[in-house]
Amino acid sequence: MKRIILWLSVVLIAVLVGVSISYASPFLVCDPQTDVTLYKLTGPAWVPASVPAQPDGSIRMDVSAALTGSNSLTVAACNNDPIWGELCSPFVPFSFTRPSVAAPPANIRLSQ
């Protein structure tokens, strides 16, 4: 009985850790794209120059390092052709707003 409870506890912890990791940050994503191997990006300093495509050809980029306020970037889907080299789509604009942190509490004091 103790082994069953221990085993169930381990499974539950593993599931909870997996769920918390998968929802840890906001991600920039897109629909799957055929033959895309790389996404090129332009934008603020925190944006990488390129992101490898997911196995299905989509993008998944962590945007948790975004600055507070309005952020704009552009994204192009690219693939590598053996004859023509790197072929990229036109850049597509994307904008989002990262909310600011709450204001610090004011007039903290003890009360009776």
MARVEX-295617 format. One record per residue: chain; x, y, z of N, C-alpha, C in turn. Coordinates in Angstrom, 1 decimal. Each point is the difference from the previous one (the first is absolute). Layout:
N
+-----+--------+--------+--------+--------+--------+--------+--------+--------+--------+
| mol |    n_x |    n_y |    n_z |   ca_x |   ca_y |   ca_z |    c_x |    c_y |    c_z |
+-----+--------+--------+--------+--------+--------+--------+--------+--------+--------+
|   A |      X |      Y |      Z |      X |      Y |      Z |      X |      Y |      Z |
...
+-----+--------+--------+--------+--------+--------+--------+--------+--------+--------+
***
This chain:
112
+-----+--------+--------+--------+--------+--------+--------+--------+--------+--------+
| mol |    n_x |    n_y |    n_z |   ca_x |   ca_y |   ca_z |    c_x |    c_y |    c_z |
+-----+--------+--------+--------+--------+--------+--------+--------+--------+--------+
|   A |    0.8 |   -1.2 |    0.0 |   -0.8 |    1.2 |    0.0 |    0.9 |    1.3 |    0.0 |
|   A |    1.1 |   -0.1 |    0.8 |    0.8 |    1.2 |    0.0 |    0.7 |    0.2 |   -1.3 |
|   A |    0.3 |   -1.0 |   -0.7 |    0.7 |    0.1 |   -1.3 |   -1.0 |    0.6 |   -1.0 |
|   A |   -1.3 |   -0.4 |    0.0 |   -1.0 |    0.6 |   -0.9 |   -0.1 |    1.5 |    0.3 |
|   A |   -0.1 |    0.4 |    1.2 |   -0.2 |    1.4 |    0.4 |    1.3 |    0.8 |   -0.4 |
|   A |    1.1 |   -0.6 |    0.2 |    1.3 |    0.6 |   -0.4 |    0.0 |    0.2 |   -1.6 |
|   A |   -0.3 |   -1.1 |   -0.7 |   -0.1 |    0.1 |   -1.4 |   -0.9 |    1.0 |   -0.6 |
|   A |   -1.2 |    0.0 |    0.6 |   -1.0 |    1.0 |   -0.4 |    0.4 |    1.5 |    0.3 |
|   A |    0.7 |    0.2 |    1.1 |    0.5 |    1.3 |    0.4 |    1.1 |    0.4 |   -1.0 |
|   A |    0.9 |   -0.9 |   -0.4 |    1.0 |    0.3 |   -1.0 |   -0.6 |    0.4 |   -1.4 |
|   A |   -1.0 |   -0.8 |   -0.4 |   -0.7 |    0.3 |   -1.3 |   -0.7 |    1.4 |    0.1 |
|   A |   -0.7 |    0.3 |    1.1 |   -0.7 |    1.2 |    0.1 |    1.0 |    1.2 |    0.0 |
|   A |    1.1 |   -0.1 |    0.7 |    1.0 |    1.0 |    0.0 |    0.6 |    0.2 |   -1.4 |
|   A |    0.3 |   -1.1 |   -0.7 |    0.5 |    0.2 |   -1.4 |   -1.0 |    0.7 |   -0.9 |
|   A |   -1.3 |   -0.4 |    0.1 |   -1.0 |    0.7 |   -0.8 |   -0.1 |    1.5 |    0.3 |
|   A |    0.0 |    0.3 |    1.3 |   -0.1 |    1.4 |    0.4 |    1.2 |    0.8 |   -0.5 |
|   A |    1.2 |   -0.5 |    0.1 |    1.2 |    0.6 |   -0.4 |    0.0 |    0.2 |   -1.5 |
|   A |   -0.4 |   -1.0 |   -0.8 |   -0.1 |    0.1 |   -1.4 |   -1.0 |    1.1 |   -0.4 |
|   A |   -1.2 |    0.1 |    0.6 |   -1.0 |    1.0 |   -0.3 |    0.5 |    1.4 |    0.3 |
|   A |    0.7 |    0.1 |    1.2 |    0.5 |    1.4 |    0.4 |    1.1 |    0.4 |   -1.0 |
|   A |    0.8 |   -0.9 |   -0.4 |    1.1 |    0.4 |   -1.0 |   -0.6 |    0.4 |   -1.3 |
|   A |   -1.0 |   -0.7 |   -0.5 |   -0.5 |    0.3 |   -1.3 |   -0.8 |    1.3 |    0.0 |
|   A |   -0.5 |    0.5 |    1.1 |   -0.7 |    1.2 |    0.0 |    0.8 |    1.1 |    0.8 |
|   A |    1.3 |   -0.1 |    0.0 |    0.8 |    0.9 |    0.8 |    0.1 |    1.4 |   -0.6 |
|   A |    0.0 |    0.2 |   -1.2 |    0.3 |    1.3 |   -0.7 |   -1.0 |    0.2 |   -1.1 |
|   A |   -0.2 |    1.2 |   -0.4 |   -0.8 |    0.2 |   -1.2 |    1.0 |   -0.3 |   -1.2 |
|   A |   -0.6 |   -0.6 |   -1.0 |    0.8 |   -0.4 |   -1.2 |   -0.6 |    0.7 |   -1.3 |
|   A |    0.8 |    0.4 |   -0.9 |   -0.4 |    0.4 |   -1.3 |   -0.1 |   -1.3 |   -0.8 |
|   A |   -1.2 |   -0.3 |   -0.6 |   -0.2 |   -1.2 |   -0.8 |   -0.7 |    0.3 |   -1.3 |
|   A |    0.0 |   -1.0 |   -0.9 |   -0.7 |    0.2 |   -1.2 |   -0.5 |   -1.4 |   -0.5 |
|   A |   -0.9 |   -0.1 |   -1.0 |   -0.4 |   -1.2 |   -0.5 |    1.1 |   -0.8 |   -0.7 |
|   A |   -0.1 |   -1.3 |    0.0 |    1.1 |   -0.8 |   -0.7 |    0.1 |    0.5 |   -1.5 |
|   A |    1.3 |    0.0 |   -0.4 |    0.3 |    0.4 |   -1.4 |    0.8 |   -1.1 |   -0.7 |
|   A |   -0.3 |   -0.3 |   -1.2 |    0.7 |   -1.0 |   -0.8 |    1.4 |    0.4 |   -0.4 |
|   A |    1.0 |   -0.8 |    0.3 |    1.4 |    0.2 |   -0.5 |    0.7 |    1.2 |    0.7 |
|   A |   -0.6 |    0.6 |    1.0 |    0.7 |    1.1 |    0.7 |    1.0 |   -0.6 |    1.0 |
|   A |    1.3 |    0.5 |   -0.1 |    1.0 |   -0.5 |    0.9 |    0.5 |    1.0 |    1.0 |
|   A |   -0.3 |    1.3 |   -0.3 |    0.5 |    1.1 |    0.8 |   -0.9 |    1.2 |    0.0 |
|   A |   -0.1 |    0.8 |    1.0 |   -0.7 |    1.2 |    0.0 |    1.0 |    1.2 |    0.3 |
|   A |    0.0 |    1.0 |   -0.8 |    0.8 |    1.2 |    0.3 |   -0.8 |    1.0 |    0.6 |
|   A |    0.6 |    0.7 |    1.0 |   -0.8 |    1.0 |    0.7 |    0.8 |    1.3 |    0.1 |
|   A |   -0.7 |    1.2 |    0.0 |    0.6 |    1.3 |    0.3 |   -0.9 |    0.6 |    1.1 |
|   A |    0.7 |    0.8 |    0.8 |   -0.8 |    0.7 |    1.1 |    1.0 |    0.5 |    1.0 |
|   A |   -0.5 |    0.2 |    1.2 |    0.8 |    0.5 |    1.1 |    1.2 |   -1.0 |    0.3 |
|   A |    0.9 |    0.5 |    0.9 |    1.2 |   -0.7 |    0.3 |   -0.2 |   -1.4 |    0.6 |
|   A |   -1.1 |   -0.3 |    0.6 |   -0.2 |   -1.3 |    0.6 |   -0.5 |   -1.0 |   -1.0 |
|   A |   -0.3 |    0.4 |   -1.2 |   -0.5 |   -0.9 |   -1.0 |    1.2 |   -0.7 |   -0.7 |
|   A |    0.1 |   -1.3 |   -0.1 |    1.1 |   -0.6 |   -0.7 |   -0.1 |    0.2 |   -1.5 |
|   A |    1.1 |   -0.1 |   -0.7 |    0.0 |    0.2 |   -1.5 |   -0.7 |   -1.1 |   -0.7 |
|   A |    0.0 |   -1.2 |    0.6 |   -0.7 |   -1.1 |   -0.7 |   -0.4 |   -1.0 |    1.1 |
|   A |   -1.0 |   -0.8 |   -0.4 |   -0.5 |   -1.1 |    0.9 |   -0.2 |   -1.2 |   -0.9 |
|   A |    0.5 |   -1.2 |    0.4 |   -0.2 |   -1.2 |   -0.8 |   -1.5 |   -0.3 |    0.0 |
|   A |   -0.5 |   -0.5 |   -1.1 |   -1.4 |   -0.5 |    0.0 |   -0.2 |   -1.2 |    0.8 |
|   A |   -1.2 |   -0.2 |    0.5 |   -0.4 |   -1.2 |    0.7 |   -0.1 |   -1.2 |   -1.0 |
|   A |   -0.1 |   -1.2 |    0.4 |    0.0 |   -1.1 |   -1.0 |   -1.2 |    0.1 |   -1.0 |
|   A |   -1.1 |    0.6 |    0.4 |   -1.1 |    0.2 |   -0.9 |    0.1 |    1.3 |   -0.8 |
|   A |    1.1 |    0.7 |    0.1 |    0.2 |    1.2 |   -0.8 |   -0.6 |    1.3 |    0.7 |
|   A |   -0.5 |   -0.1 |    1.2 |   -0.5 |    1.2 |    0.7 |    1.1 |    0.7 |    0.8 |
|   A |   -0.3 |    1.1 |    0.5 |    1.0 |    0.7 |    0.9 |   -0.6 |   -0.1 |    1.4 |
|   A |    1.0 |    0.0 |    1.0 |   -0.3 |    0.0 |    1.4 |    1.1 |    0.7 |    0.6 |
|   A |   -0.2 |    1.3 |    0.4 |    1.0 |    0.9 |    0.5 |   -0.4 |    0.6 |    1.4 |
|   A |    0.8 |   -0.2 |    1.0 |   -0.3 |    0.5 |    1.3 |    0.1 |    1.6 |    0.0 |
|   A |   -1.1 |    0.7 |    0.4 |    0.1 |    1.4 |    0.0 |    0.0 |    0.6 |    1.4 |
|   A |    0.4 |   -0.8 |    1.0 |    0.0 |    0.4 |    1.4 |    1.0 |    1.1 |    0.2 |
|   A |    1.0 |    0.2 |   -0.9 |    1.0 |    1.1 |    0.2 |   -0.5 |    1.3 |   -0.6 |
|   A |   -1.2 |    0.0 |   -0.5 |   -0.5 |    1.3 |   -0.6 |    0.0 |    1.1 |    1.0 |
|   A |    0.2 |    1.2 |   -0.5 |    0.0 |    1.2 |    0.8 |   -1.4 |    0.3 |    0.3 |
|   A |   -0.2 |    0.7 |    1.2 |   -1.4 |    0.4 |    0.4 |   -0.5 |    1.1 |   -1.0 |
|   A |   -1.2 |   -0.2 |   -0.4 |   -0.6 |    1.0 |   -1.0 |   -0.2 |   -0.6 |   -1.3 |
|   A |    0.0 |    0.8 |   -1.0 |   -0.3 |   -0.4 |   -1.4 |    1.3 |   -0.6 |   -0.6 |
|   A |   -0.1 |   -1.2 |   -0.7 |    1.1 |   -0.6 |   -0.7 |   -0.4 |   -0.3 |   -1.4 |
|   A |    0.9 |    0.3 |   -0.9 |   -0.3 |   -0.3 |   -1.5 |    1.2 |   -0.8 |   -0.5 |
|   A |   -0.3 |   -1.0 |   -0.8 |    1.0 |   -0.8 |   -0.7 |   -0.5 |   -0.4 |   -1.3 |
|   A |    0.8 |   -0.5 |   -0.9 |   -0.4 |   -0.6 |   -1.3 |    0.6 |   -1.4 |   -0.1 |
|   A |   -0.8 |   -0.8 |   -0.7 |    0.4 |   -1.5 |   -0.1 |   -0.1 |   -0.4 |   -1.5 |
|   A |    1.0 |   -0.7 |   -0.4 |    0.0 |   -0.6 |   -1.4 |    0.3 |   -1.5 |    0.1 |
|   A |   -0.7 |   -0.8 |   -0.7 |    0.2 |   -1.4 |   -0.1 |    1.0 |   -0.3 |   -1.1 |
|   A |    1.0 |   -0.9 |    0.3 |    1.0 |   -0.3 |   -1.0 |    0.2 |   -1.5 |   -0.1 |
|   A |    0.5 |   -0.4 |   -1.2 |    0.4 |   -1.4 |   -0.2 |    1.2 |    0.0 |   -0.8 |
|   A |    0.7 |   -1.1 |    0.0 |    1.3 |   -0.2 |   -0.7 |   -0.2 |   -0.9 |   -1.2 |
|   A |    0.2 |    0.6 |   -1.2 |   -0.1 |   -0.8 |   -1.2 |    1.4 |   -0.4 |   -0.5 |
|   A |    0.2 |   -1.2 |   -0.4 |    1.3 |   -0.5 |   -0.4 |    0.6 |    0.8 |   -1.2 |
|   A |   -0.9 |    0.5 |   -0.8 |    0.5 |    0.7 |   -1.2 |    0.0 |    1.5 |    0.2 |
|   A |   -1.0 |    0.6 |    0.6 |   -0.2 |    1.4 |    0.1 |    0.5 |    0.6 |    1.4 |
|   A |    0.3 |   -0.9 |    0.9 |    0.4 |    0.5 |    1.3 |   -1.1 |    0.4 |    0.9 |
|   A |    0.2 |    0.9 |    0.9 |   -1.1 |    0.4 |    0.9 |   -1.0 |    0.9 |   -0.7 |
|   A |   -1.3 |   -0.5 |    0.2 |   -1.1 |    0.7 |   -0.6 |   -0.9 |    0.5 |    1.1 |
|   A |   -0.3 |    1.3 |    0.1 |   -0.8 |    0.5 |    1.1 |   -1.3 |    0.7 |   -0.5 |
|   A |   -1.0 |   -0.1 |    0.8 |   -1.3 |    0.7 |   -0.3 |    0.2 |    1.5 |    0.3 |
|   A |   -0.9 |    0.8 |   -0.4 |    0.0 |    1.5 |    0.5 |   -0.1 |    0.0 |    1.5 |
|   A |    0.5 |    1.0 |    0.6 |   -0.1 |    0.2 |    1.4 |   -1.4 |    0.4 |    0.4 |
|   A |   -0.6 |   -0.6 |    1.0 |   -1.3 |    0.3 |    0.5 |    0.1 |    0.7 |    1.4 |
|   A |   -0.7 |    1.2 |    0.1 |    0.1 |    0.7 |    1.3 |   -0.8 |   -0.7 |    1.1 |
|   A |    0.4 |    0.1 |    1.2 |   -0.7 |   -0.5 |    1.2 |    0.2 |    0.9 |    1.2 |
|   A |   -1.0 |    0.4 |    0.6 |    0.1 |    0.9 |    1.2 |   -0.8 |   -0.5 |    1.2 |
|   A |    0.5 |    0.2 |    1.2 |   -0.7 |   -0.4 |    1.2 |    0.5 |    0.9 |    1.1 |
|   A |   -0.8 |    0.0 |    1.1 |    0.3 |    0.8 |    1.1 |    0.2 |   -0.8 |    1.3 |
|   A |    1.2 |    0.2 |    0.6 |    0.2 |   -0.7 |    1.3 |   -0.4 |    0.9 |    1.1 |
|   A |   -0.9 |   -0.5 |    0.8 |   -0.5 |    0.9 |    1.1 |    1.0 |    0.4 |    1.0 |
|   A |   -0.1 |    1.1 |    0.6 |    0.9 |    0.5 |    1.0 |   -0.3 |   -0.7 |    1.4 |
|   A |    1.0 |    0.1 |    0.9 |   -0.2 |   -0.6 |    1.3 |   -0.9 |    1.0 |    0.8 |
|   A |   -0.6 |   -0.6 |    1.0 |   -0.9 |    0.8 |    0.9 |    0.8 |    1.1 |    0.7 |
|   A |   -0.6 |    1.1 |    0.3 |    0.6 |    1.1 |    0.8 |    0.3 |   -0.5 |    1.4 |
|   A |    1.1 |    0.4 |    0.6 |    0.3 |   -0.4 |    1.3 |   -1.0 |    0.5 |    1.0 |
|   A |   -0.2 |   -0.7 |    1.1 |   -1.0 |    0.5 |    1.0 |    0.5 |    1.3 |    0.7 |
|   A |   -1.0 |    0.9 |    0.3 |    0.4 |    1.3 |    0.6 |   -0.5 |    0.0 |    1.4 |
|   A |    0.6 |    0.8 |    0.8 |   -0.4 |    0.2 |    1.4 |   -0.1 |   -1.2 |    0.8 |
|   A |    1.0 |   -0.9 |    0.0 |   -0.1 |   -1.2 |    0.8 |    0.3 |    0.4 |    1.5 |
|   A |   -0.9 |   -0.6 |    0.8 |    0.1 |    0.4 |    1.5 |   -0.8 |   -1.1 |    0.8 |
|   A |    0.2 |    0.1 |    1.3 |   -0.7 |   -0.9 |    0.9 |   -1.3 |    0.7 |    0.4 |
|   A |   -1.0 |   -0.8 |    0.3 |   -1.3 |    0.6 |    0.4 |   -0.5 |   -0.8 |    1.2 |
|   A |   -0.8 |    0.6 |    0.8 |   -0.6 |   -0.7 |    1.2 |   -1.4 |   -0.4 |   -0.3 |
+-----+--------+--------+--------+--------+--------+--------+--------+--------+--------+
***
